Amino acid sequence: MAKWIRFDQHGKTGFGTLEDDSITVHSGEMFGAAKPTGEKLRLSDVQVRTPCDPSKMVCLWNNFHQLAAKNDFKEPKEPLWFLKAPNAYHPANKPIERPATYTGKIIYEGELGVVIGKKCFNISEAEAADYIFGYTCVNDVTAVDLLRKDKSFEQWARSKSFDTFGVFGPVISTGLDPMKLSVKTVLNGKERQNYPVADMFFPPHRLVAAISKDVTLMPGDIIACGTSLGAGTMGDAHNVVDIVIDGVGSLSNAFDQVLPSPYLLGAPPKPKKICVVGAGAIGGLLAAKFALAGDDVTVIDQGAHLAAIQKNGLKLEWHDGKVQTAKMKAVNKATEAGKQDIVVLAVKAHFLDQVVRDIDSLLGPDTIVLTVQNGLPWWYFQKLGGQYDNQRLQSLDPTGVLTKHIDPGRIIGCVVYPAAAATAPGVIHHVEGDRFPIGELDGKETPRVRELHDVFIKAGLKSMVLPDIRSEIWLKAWGNLSFNPISALTHATLVDICQFAETRDLAATMMKEAQDIAQKLGVTFRVTIEKRIAGAEAVGAHKTSMLQDVEAGRSLETEALIGSILEMAKLTNTPAPAIQSVYALVKLLNKVMLLEGGGVKVEKISKAA
């Protein structure tokens, strides 16, 4: 075994073998006839370089069983590789730099690097050992937000080839069995990755043979074998990343950054006048967060909930145990709220036609209307363009009152990912999640949508401006159309539905039918059905909003969550028998509840002594 290293000293480059802190200097060629000169140097007296100058760095994607299993990736039939540009090559102990043109997340990926020792092309796996010189540590740094920024072209080379993003070294270790190695990544003193090389789909010898059939590999070329679980963001202002492979070496680099402002407009927005119509689970969560952030909030509600907010404020119980009470104006009529900068429509979709009749009293010349309903929105086809432009969804706006009273130019769409519940008058309990993606109906990134993003950020919530808000709405509706009605009919929580084989299969069938409908409308889903179901399962024992309505005896969001999708099925001539059947059952349940004037709740029966 030997550890080969390159260095600079007094303006000259040299190489040799490293043992402890001593370098035995060699002459000749590292990959050819290298001979010791008899000179020895202390490691502290030289500047470490990359241990070689590759003509190319070949990097692997999806090469580990564990990572593939977590992300529902299929086993690749052949190595999936890309190239990292030579300008990215960067040695140990020098800082990684943030690109001047990029403000997104930058991630580390600890990897084993295979270093080629001889020119090879079209070799067999049995021959590969003769062409492998040794192994090194690699940090495949990535500007991850660029990777899929353009839906038509995945930017692998650009996202991974910024200057300093191809970190490797500090040594090349020879005489090792790579299948006995493990790769560890430590970020700021905490271990983030620890995975065995043996978990690869294509281990080093197979990789070298397979890639040599595509390209000629030259002495010094590096094959970065890909990464496994635990790759993540270098998110602090000061980061130290160590890639440690016992027997190979330890690659350490700092990443200091001026953290980009979370505000798209560069600074916190000025306080806004915000009216939340409907202070239930999500409306109440938003109202409380906006008010606690200093915005001038008014809520419109009724009954005991309204009275409690007027008397005591709105209490928000966060999932981590933090409890805050937000003071705000609370009224039962839009005419008592005054003109607003932002109006959040947070009532159930089937109540919208009642609340919008007085909405003019809230609207100034530039007032934004933000919709946060579950399911598909009534405005889905407004400002869409194409074959169905301005088509009115009869199931969501049967009388046309929504289309009449709300100019689509005011609307910004929003997708609600948090789960919450109104647990008592004046009390909102947050279950999980804090993401509220938003977007203009025509996909443009306007100053007003950027400012609205910043309002969410100032309130301590997460948001992003999406160029295609409808696809994100479909992704959320995809789960709502199945989990909500199934839970309403069975009284099961999300985790129960997902872990019961028959209901899991029913949800998947409904989602497949919805996917077929959406694809005919040009919508693409960024996750698989199984991954979407797994996400619901991970929420745990949460009662869906429709189940909460069943238990409380409230009318159900049947049309928004299911009927609207069936209307689109008819519009696109797409069969949806499973959705149709569940829709019929839930619609009847809703009718029975309204006729009887009560809800349905499962309660334990106490056994007689």
Disulfide bonds with the S-S distance in Angstrom:
none
